[in-house]
Amino acid sequence: MQKPENISADKEQAGSQWPGRDTPDRPCSIGDHPVSMGIYHCPTVMLEELTACVTAWIDTGVEGAVISSPPGSGKTHATRWVSQHLGQQFPEVGFARVSASASSVSGLGVGTFTTFSRDGEPVGPIFIKNGGMLQKSLEDFADRTGQRTIVLWIDDAHFLTTSADDKLRRVKDELKNKAIRLFVFLVEQGSVHGLNEKLASFSSEIAPTSIAVDEFQFSGLHSVSDIETSLDAFDETLFPIGSGPVTPIEPSFGAVEFELRGLRSAIDIEHSLNAIDTTCFPSGSNWSFTQFFLPQAYQNGLRLKTHAAALWRVFLEEGDGGDETEVQILYFLRAVECALINGAELDCADLVLDEEFWRAAVLQSGWVNSQNFQRSFLRSYG
């Protein structure tokens, strides 16, 4: 195996101190590899569909969109992935992200503002308190980079209220007056049309109702209907008074919706494993992720993508096994990380990655525990 030219003696020495089967040929220690550190990005079929959609939205001038997904589906991963790839495709377009928080329920409130370099690396974050600070941050970003078109991801948008719609519109209008075009893409949990309004009102503080009575004999609750009426008051009573209902924001400026989902078939798994087989680190070298961790097996022809069916079967067997099985990107990546790091200890020319090997990786990923928790929760509260 030919040694890459960019290997440094320091990195080789550091590699020899990491427990496992480090070899002098590796360009860095196993512990310093992005997979071991969890600082890499892996494409999925859904991510590539999202990238195509965002490309079309930019090309056709769709300036508002809602990207929804279940928890753990990799929303932050997705925004960085798309920002990296489209930042190279559209060098004149800047990408930024603002994270909402539970304290922003009155609108665009407290949050963090992060911009992305052209290679998709985050810059910041900057702490912001209101829409005015957001506008100023976007203006500074445009002036600094010369990018007069900006895609703004608003992460955790389910925390925002309908009043944020007006504030976003004002920010967009002010920026337009300064020749800056803003695309606003909201990223949130669940579906913007299907979110339960009661769940969205998590931040409302319950205030006791005040009932004015005139010649009315007060008594207790005598029926299910009485209890339902009182519980409805708790659902509807607002504090602070006049704050308005906390409902998911659905911007009025031409929004479309994209549902971001996890991996749902062996084909989805194969697509992403192929990326692990072909993505190289350091960039520009011939050291694919698979080759780095399993150099002897890789040289003898082993590729992770050929194990997609086996890995998918394990996910099915360890989950509910139904047709609706969906593996969130978070757990898939953890399983792959465990497989590569564990495999590095076993690497040999005739290494076999059987279903038990993948089962151990899936168990280590935490996916099985998450499935058990979901089933327990649904049994108790579903």
Secondary structure, 3 states (H helix, E strand, C coil): CCCCCCCCHHHHHHHCCCCCCCCCCCCCCHHHCHHHHCCCCCCCHHHHHHHHHHHHHHHHCCCEEEEEECCCCCHHHHHHHHHHHHHHHCCCEEEEEEECCHHHCCCCCCEEEEEECCCCCEEEEEEECCHHHHHHHHHHHHHHHCCCEEEEEEECHHHCCCHHHHHHHHHHHHHHHCCCEEEEEEEEECCCCCCCHHHHCCCCCCCCCCCCCCCCCCCCCCCHHHHHHHHHHHHHCCCCCCCCCCCCCCCCCCEEEEECCCECCHHHHHHHHHHHHHCECCCCCCCEHHHHHCHHHHHCCCCHHHHHHHHHHHHHHHCCCCCCCCECHHHHHHHHHHHHHHHHHHCCCCCCCCHHHHHHHHHHHCHHHHHHHHHHHHHHHC
